[in-house]
Amino acid sequence: MAMKNDSSVIEFILMGLTDKPELQPPLFFLLLVNYVVTVMGNLSLINLICLNSHLHTPMYFFLFNLSFIDLCYSFVITPKMLMSFLSERNIISFAGCMTQLFFYCFFVSSECYVLTAMACDRYVAICKPLLYTVTMSPRVCSLLMSGSYMMGFACAMVLRECTIRLIFCDSNIINHYICDTFPLLQLSCSSTYSSQLVVSIIAFKVIIVSSLIIFLSYTLSLFNVLHVSSSKGRSKAFSTCGSHIITVGLFYGFGMLTHVKPSSAGFVEQGKFFSVFYTNVVPMLNPLIYSLRNRDVKLAVKKTLKRITS
């Protein structure tokens, strides 16, 4: 992963979330609390799934990976973001910027594919219950996860290579709190046409295609749920699908609001605001959504607490 670039720029300055001094202390406190809750929530969910055998099912295998990804990209984004509130100039080296960009793209792309796999899992569980254990075997689940990480890695490598080839001249101030593709494209003094084309193709492949598969899976699942004769079975299916749909809606909704927008200055600031929800709030909410709406997780919490106190 060599980083050769012909730019005169060897480091960047991240402008951060806001340049208004009166907003910085409350935002720092809120984001610090968000970071602690995100780390504790996702670590707790990962430990619960590992320690409780009744959670060793395909759905919780995917949820384990979702929590792992959320935890990892919180580590990639939030510490540097918090630094922007503590230092006058939040400097990041060129190599550090490209590394952050790579891991950010890797984890976000992988999460899209994991959410797609989770939607397919719920479709099979609700629409083909008799074939569920055969269809979603440990081998199939492992292949789905391996494929998710491999495709995430491929997307991240392509986006990183496109960005490394850009030339940056005198300006090195990134109007963002992270090294993201679009702010770096705006900063480049070389032609960005080919890079923008590649980014658009990858965005279409990752976001649009996966969201269509997810939408189709949940539409078919909900249609089948409405035809379930047992009210208890219908309630359980709605509860499980509800958690997934909330997670998908938040992740894709704020993701699209962050990236699918005009490039005017006002929209850049608005994009930074939406990206906070996309990169910070959603990873914090995921464990809460799945634990508060899930009887299996609540049971696992009780068992684990009983094991600790006894």
C-alpha positions as CSV (number, residue, x, y, z in Angstrom):
1,M,0.0,0.0,0.0
2,A,2.6,2.5,-1.1
3,M,1.5,6.2,-1.1
4,K,3.2,7.9,-4.0
5,N,1.9,11.4,-4.9
6,D,3.2,14.3,-6.9
7,S,1.5,17.0,-4.7
8,S,3.4,19.7,-2.9
9,V,1.0,19.1,0.0
10,I,2.5,16.7,2.7
11,E,-0.2,17.3,5.3
12,F,-3.8,18.5,5.6
13,I,-5.6,20.7,8.1
14,L,-9.1,19.4,9.1
15,M,-11.4,22.3,9.7
16,G,-13.6,20.2,12.0
17,L,-17.4,20.3,12.5
18,T,-17.7,24.0,13.3
19,D,-15.6,27.1,13.6
20,K,-17.9,28.8,16.0
21,P,-16.2,28.9,19.5
22,E,-19.4,29.0,21.5
23,L,-20.6,25.7,20.0
24,Q,-17.3,23.8,20.5
25,P,-17.5,22.9,24.2
26,P,-21.1,21.5,24.1
27,L,-20.3,19.6,20.8
28,F,-17.1,18.2,22.3
29,F,-19.0,16.9,25.4
30,L,-21.9,15.5,23.3
31,L,-19.5,13.7,20.9
32,L,-17.4,12.4,23.8
33,V,-20.5,10.9,25.5
34,N,-21.5,9.5,22.1
35,Y,-18.1,7.9,21.6
36,V,-18.2,6.3,25.1
37,V,-21.8,5.0,24.6
38,T,-20.9,3.7,21.1
39,V,-17.9,1.8,22.3
40,M,-19.6,0.4,25.4
41,G,-22.8,-0.5,23.6
42,N,-21.2,-2.3,20.7
43,L,-18.6,-4.1,23.0
44,S,-21.4,-5.2,25.3
45,L,-23.5,-6.6,22.4
46,I,-20.4,-8.4,21.0
47,N,-19.7,-10.0,24.4
48,L,-23.4,-11.0,24.9
49,I,-23.5,-12.8,21.5
50,C,-20.2,-14.6,22.3
51,L,-21.1,-15.6,25.8
52,N,-24.7,-16.8,25.2
53,S,-25.2,-20.0,23.2
54,H,-28.8,-19.2,22.4
55,L,-27.6,-16.2,20.4
56,H,-25.3,-18.4,18.2
57,T,-27.7,-18.2,15.2
58,P,-27.3,-16.6,11.7
59,M,-29.1,-13.4,12.7
60,Y,-26.8,-12.8,15.6
61,F,-23.8,-13.8,13.7
62,F,-24.6,-10.9,11.3
63,L,-25.4,-8.6,14.2
64,F,-22.0,-9.5,15.8
65,N,-20.3,-8.3,12.5
66,L,-22.4,-5.2,12.4
67,S,-21.4,-4.2,15.9
68,F,-17.8,-5.0,15.1
69,I,-17.9,-2.7,12.1
70,D,-19.6,0.1,14.0
71,L,-17.0,-0.2,16.7
72,C,-14.1,-0.1,14.2
73,Y,-15.2,2.9,12.3
74,S,-15.9,4.8,15.5
75,F,-12.2,4.2,16.3
76,V,-11.3,5.5,12.8
77,I,-13.4,8.7,12.9
78,T,-14.2,10.0,16.4
79,P,-10.8,10.4,18.1
80,K,-9.5,12.6,15.3
81,M,-12.8,14.5,15.3
82,L,-12.6,15.1,19.0
83,M,-9.0,16.4,18.5
84,S,-10.4,19.2,16.3
85,F,-12.1,20.7,19.4
86,L,-8.9,20.6,21.5
87,S,-6.3,22.0,19.1
88,E,-6.2,25.2,17.1
89,R,-5.0,23.3,14.0
90,N,-6.0,19.7,13.6
91,I,-3.2,18.5,11.4
92,I,-3.2,15.1,9.7
93,S,-0.3,13.9,7.4
94,F,-1.0,12.9,3.8
95,A,-0.3,9.2,4.7
96,G,-2.6,9.5,7.7
97,C,-5.3,11.1,5.7
98,M,-5.2,8.3,3.0
99,T,-5.2,5.7,5.8
100,Q,-8.2,7.2,7.4
101,L,-10.0,7.4,4.1
102,F,-9.2,3.8,3.3
103,F,-10.5,2.4,6.6
104,Y,-13.6,4.7,6.6
105,C,-14.5,3.5,3.1
106,F,-13.8,-0.1,4.0
107,F,-16.0,-0.2,7.1
108,V,-18.9,1.9,5.6
109,S,-18.9,-0.3,2.4
110,S,-18.7,-3.5,4.4
111,E,-21.6,-2.3,6.6
112,C,-23.8,-1.8,3.4
113,Y,-23.1,-5.4,2.4
114,V,-23.7,-6.7,6.0
115,L,-27.1,-5.0,6.2
116,T,-27.9,-6.6,2.8
117,A,-27.0,-10.0,4.1
118,M,-29.1,-9.4,7.2
119,A,-32.1,-8.5,5.0
120,C,-31.7,-11.7,3.0
121,D,-31.4,-13.6,6.2
122,R,-34.8,-12.2,7.4
123,Y,-36.3,-12.9,4.1
124,V,-35.4,-16.6,4.3
125,A,-36.4,-16.8,7.9
126,I,-39.9,-15.4,7.3
127,C,-40.7,-16.5,3.7
128,K,-38.9,-19.9,3.7
129,P,-38.9,-21.0,7.3
130,L,-38.6,-24.8,6.6
131,L,-35.5,-24.2,4.5
132,Y,-33.9,-21.7,6.8
133,T,-31.4,-24.0,8.6
134,V,-30.3,-25.4,5.3
135,T,-30.2,-22.1,3.3
136,M,-28.5,-20.1,6.1
137,S,-25.9,-22.8,7.1
138,P,-22.7,-21.7,8.9
139,R,-20.8,-22.1,5.7
140,V,-23.2,-19.8,3.8
141,C,-23.1,-17.2,6.6
142,S,-19.3,-17.3,6.6
143,L,-19.2,-16.9,2.8
144,L,-21.6,-13.9,3.0
145,M,-19.5,-12.2,5.6
146,S,-16.2,-13.0,3.8
147,G,-17.8,-11.6,0.6
148,S,-19.0,-8.5,2.5
149,Y,-15.5,-7.7,3.8
150,M,-13.8,-8.5,0.5
151,M,-16.1,-6.2,-1.5
152,G,-15.7,-3.5,1.2
153,F,-11.9,-3.9,0.8
154,A,-12.1,-3.7,-3.0
155,C,-14.2,-0.5,-2.9
156,A,-11.9,1.1,-0.3
157,M,-8.8,0.3,-2.4
158,V,-10.2,1.7,-5.6
159,L,-11.4,4.9,-3.8
160,R,-8.0,5.3,-2.1
161,E,-6.1,4.9,-5.4
162,C,-8.3,7.4,-7.1
163,T,-7.6,9.9,-4.3
164,I,-3.9,9.3,-4.1
165,R,-3.6,10.1,-7.8
166,L,-5.1,13.6,-7.3
167,I,-2.7,16.6,-7.2
168,F,-3.0,19.1,-4.3
169,C,-1.3,22.4,-4.8
170,D,-1.2,25.2,-2.2
171,S,-4.5,24.7,-0.4
172,N,-4.4,22.0,2.2
173,I,-7.5,22.9,4.3
174,I,-10.2,20.2,4.2
175,N,-13.6,21.6,5.0
176,H,-14.6,18.5,7.0
177,Y,-13.7,16.7,10.2
178,I,-12.5,13.5,8.4
179,C,-10.7,12.7,5.2
180,D,-13.6,11.8,3.0
181,T,-13.6,11.4,-0.8
182,F,-15.8,14.4,-1.8
183,P,-14.0,17.1,0.3
184,L,-10.6,15.9,-1.1
185,L,-12.0,16.0,-4.7
186,Q,-13.1,19.6,-4.1
187,L,-9.6,20.5,-2.8
188,S,-7.6,19.0,-5.7
189,C,-6.1,21.3,-8.3
190,S,-5.9,18.6,-11.0
191,S,-8.7,17.2,-13.1
192,T,-11.1,15.1,-11.0
193,Y,-13.4,13.9,-13.8
194,S,-12.2,10.3,-13.9
195,S,-12.1,10.1,-10.1
196,Q,-15.6,11.5,-9.8
197,L,-16.8,9.0,-12.3
198,V,-15.3,6.1,-10.4
199,V,-16.6,7.4,-7.1
200,S,-20.1,7.7,-8.7
201,I,-20.0,4.1,-10.0
202,I,-18.9,2.7,-6.7
203,A,-21.5,4.8,-4.8
204,F,-24.2,3.5,-7.2
205,K,-23.0,-0.1,-6.8
206,V,-22.7,0.0,-3.0
207,I,-25.6,2.2,-2.0
208,I,-28.3,1.9,-4.8
209,V,-27.9,-1.8,-5.6
210,S,-27.7,-2.9,-2.0
211,S,-30.6,-0.7,-0.9
212,L,-32.7,-2.1,-3.7
213,I,-32.0,-5.7,-2.5
214,I,-32.8,-4.7,1.0
215,F,-36.0,-3.0,0.0
216,L,-37.1,-6.0,-2.0
217,S,-36.3,-8.4,0.8
218,Y,-38.2,-6.5,3.5
219,T,-41.1,-5.8,1.2
220,L,-41.5,-9.6,0.5
221,S,-40.9,-10.3,4.2
222,L,-43.6,-7.9,5.4
223,F,-46.0,-9.1,2.8
224,N,-45.6,-12.6,4.1
225,V,-45.9,-11.4,7.8
226,L,-49.3,-9.9,7.0
227,H,-50.5,-13.4,6.0
228,V,-49.2,-15.1,9.2
229,S,-52.3,-16.6,11.0
230,S,-50.7,-16.6,14.5
231,S,-50.8,-13.2,16.1
232,K,-47.8,-14.1,18.3
233,G,-45.8,-15.1,15.2
234,R,-46.8,-11.9,13.4
235,S,-45.8,-9.8,16.4
236,K,-42.4,-11.5,16.7
237,A,-41.7,-11.1,12.9
238,F,-42.8,-7.4,13.0
239,S,-40.5,-6.8,16.0
240,T,-37.5,-8.4,14.3
241,C,-38.1,-6.7,10.9
242,G,-38.8,-3.4,12.7
243,S,-35.3,-3.3,14.3
244,H,-33.7,-4.1,10.9
245,I,-35.8,-1.5,9.0
246,I,-35.0,1.2,11.6
247,T,-31.2,0.5,11.3
248,V,-31.3,0.4,7.5
249,G,-33.4,3.6,7.3
250,L,-31.1,5.5,9.6
251,F,-27.9,4.3,7.9
252,Y,-29.0,4.7,4.2
253,G,-31.1,7.8,4.9
254,F,-28.3,9.9,6.5
255,G,-25.8,8.4,4.1
256,M,-27.7,9.6,1.1
257,L,-28.3,13.0,2.7
258,T,-24.6,13.3,3.3
259,H,-23.4,12.4,-0.2
260,V,-26.2,12.9,-2.7
261,K,-26.4,16.7,-2.8
262,P,-25.3,19.8,-4.8
263,S,-21.8,21.0,-4.3
264,S,-22.6,24.6,-3.1
265,A,-21.0,25.9,0.2
266,G,-24.3,25.8,2.1
267,F,-24.8,22.1,1.2
268,V,-21.2,21.3,2.2
269,E,-22.0,22.6,5.7
270,Q,-25.3,20.7,5.7
271,G,-23.5,17.6,4.6
272,K,-21.1,17.8,7.6
273,F,-24.2,18.0,9.9
274,F,-25.9,15.0,8.3
275,S,-22.6,13.0,8.3
276,V,-22.4,13.3,12.1
277,F,-25.6,11.3,12.3
278,Y,-24.3,8.9,9.7
279,T,-20.9,8.3,11.2
280,N,-21.5,8.9,15.0
281,V,-25.1,8.6,16.0
282,V,-26.1,5.5,14.0
283,P,-23.3,3.3,15.4
284,M,-24.4,4.4,18.9
285,L,-28.1,3.6,18.2
286,N,-27.7,0.2,16.6
287,P,-27.0,-1.7,19.9
288,L,-29.8,0.1,21.6
289,I,-32.3,-0.6,18.8
290,Y,-31.5,-4.3,18.8
291,S,-31.4,-4.7,22.6
292,L,-34.4,-2.7,23.5
293,R,-36.6,-4.3,20.8
294,N,-35.3,-7.9,21.2
295,R,-36.4,-10.5,23.7
296,D,-33.4,-12.8,23.0
297,V,-30.9,-10.0,23.8
298,K,-32.9,-9.0,27.0
299,L,-32.7,-12.7,28.1
300,A,-29.0,-12.8,27.4
301,V,-28.5,-9.6,29.5
302,K,-30.4,-11.2,32.4
303,K,-28.4,-14.5,32.1
304,T,-25.0,-12.6,31.9
305,L,-25.9,-10.4,34.9
306,K,-27.0,-13.5,36.9
307,R,-23.7,-15.2,36.0
308,I,-21.7,-12.2,37.1
309,T,-23.5,-11.7,40.4
310,S,-23.8,-15.3,41.4
